[in-house]
Amino acid sequence: MQGRAATEREVGRPGGAVRCAVPVLAAIAAALVLAGPASAAEKLKPASYRGMTTYSCRTDPIPISPGQNTNLFATTKTCPNAEKVSGPGDASVFAPGSTSEGFITRFKPSMVEIKPKGKLVTPSVWDLHLHHVVWVSPNGGPTVASGEEKTTIMLPQGYGNKVRGDATWGLNYMIHSLNASGGRQVYVTWKIDWVPETSPARTDINPVRVRWFDVAGRPQLYPVFDAERGFDVDGDGKYVFPDEVPTDPGAPGYEERRKISPAHSWTVPDGGVNLVSGAGHLHPGGLHVDLQVARDGPDAGEIDGDDPGEVRQLFRSDARYYEPAGAVSWDVSMEATRPDWRISLKGGDTVSINTTYNVKRASWYESMGIMPLAVSTVHDPAARDPFDDAAAVQAMYDAGGILTHGRLPENVDKKARRNLKLPDPRELRSKGRRVPGSGIEIENFNYSVGGFSAFRDFPARLMRPPAIKPGQSVLFTNLDALSVMPDNEQVWHSITSCKAPCNRGSGIGYPLARGPIKFDSGQLGFGTGTSSEVTTGSNTYTTPPLTKRGKTYTYFCRIHPFMRGSIRVKGERSKRPSGPAARLAGLD
């Protein structure tokens, strides 16, 4: 695999640019990258040990309510409902009361839906997906994280996460149903490579602890931030969190400052540590998660990193998007550190992460940036100090990361942007339809007036946009979520501006939050307990003033993107493009 300096110029890589003297050749190269098989990319290989056994593990059935997006906590075991996949061991090591100990050297997360007659099917992301899931180790703190990118954790040869077979773990999961179907159940699943501990203790595996890095979080339980188009401070089309959060209360994006987590940085304890492996986790729109270290130098200051020369880059976990539209969906794999990546750090060093989102094309709400790092205190002669052996560490950084898996069939966003042959709301006459004085109500997954579902042959007469006066705001009320309802009966919705016509097939990558006037309600509802931060604590929202005469504003629900609607400001309608320009405009 080529070094980072070369790979960042590859066609199709986030932030990359085609550097080719002949435009035609550049176009052919881009097509090959987008269409090429995922198997062409280099993949990380798992470690191998004597006595190693692979097991499949799963939760008990988890019921899915119509349109749910709840943030839930539960307890689980090291490998509940264990079944042996391969190897010499048996599932008794995970039985209740077992005192067996072992090392987990590979952890592969996923989710399956339980179909009638017990058939198990991995659901498509445009239907039902993992918003996120986190396993909290009995050794203390979060250990593994996944969304639909489903990064496999593979520790390098010689390292493992030691745990008891019957240990109790915490499980934080947020399973997102993008539609109104009910009566569904899923299993959260994981496969592990388990290496049994021996007596006397085996010497071919060193134990690791996981240091959890998260750019957003405490005091929040729901560790998310917003990456909006208006937050791009230097005009490069990217937003780096938390680095680009302004300190000026009057600047756009200042409100994100309260979401910065102390867990985005860590001071290495006395005695030092070795960093052994890591991989990033982010949401659609994310480009990469960066890891760096600062060590106070000979300057007059006493703060790590107060001089640029005191900072070293350690690793960048790039998102590899297979999605032809780019960084807009879950059709992505994340890079992990290579098997020979080792970083030696001294006590007092400050390690930190940040994450970068592409905000040129759209705003991204409820975004994440996480990187769990496996840490060891055992001497490793392969570990290199980023300051004492800068060239070797730079070489590891330049080598870049390596994928843990290729393209996942369930992550192909095949429903997004399909031409449903629906009319353009801008071309429909209002015919006296107005926004009621009480505003627009949301009920049964529908915006009451001017709302439509992104399904083929939806009646054009129901799509007609209601009219308002120039400068008027519009009140929305979500009747699918009332304060007297328990969480599993509420359906949370958003009102999020999208670019007209906003009438194509729904998925993760369509529609996008890129309307001409930015507005987003958040998830309207009354979440309780661990879901309280997921919602706004209200079921009403008022848009900013809509001012442009004759303009038709379109919007959608981020949680259930088949839900669409439009509003028109009274006055002479703007002239619409025709011919090829009109067709291009419809592609969003």
Buried (B, 14 or more C-beta within 10 A) or exposed (E): EEEBEEBBBBBBBBBBEBEBEEEEEBEEBBEEBBEEEBEEBEBBEBBEBEBBBBBBBBBEEBEBBBBBBBBBBEEBBBBBBBEBEEBEBEBEBBEEEBEBBBBBBBBBBBBBBBEEEEEEEBBBBBBBBBBBBBBBBBBEBBBBBBBBBBBBBBBBBBBBBBBBBBBEBBBBBBBBBBBBEEEBEBBBBBBBBBBBBEEEEBEEBBBBBBBBBBBBBEEEBBBBBBBBBEBBBEEEEBBBBBBBBBEEEEBBBBEBBEBBBEBBBBEBEEEBBBBBBBBBBBBBBBBBBBBBBBBBBEEEEEEBBBBEEBBBBBBBBBBBBBBBBBBBBBBBBBBBBBBEBBBBBBEEBBBBBBBBBBBEBBBBBBBBBBBBBBBBBEEBEEBBBBBEEEEBBBEBBBBBBBBBBBBBEBBBBBBBBBEBEBBBBBEBEBEEBBBEEEBBBBBEBBBBBBBBBBEEEBEEEEBBBBBBEBEBBBBBBBEBBEEEBEBBEBBBBBBBBBBBBBBBBBBBBBBBBBBEEBBBBBBBBBBBEBBBBBBBEBBEBEBEBBEBBBBBBBBBBBBBBBBBBBBBBBEEBEEBEEEEEEEEBBEB
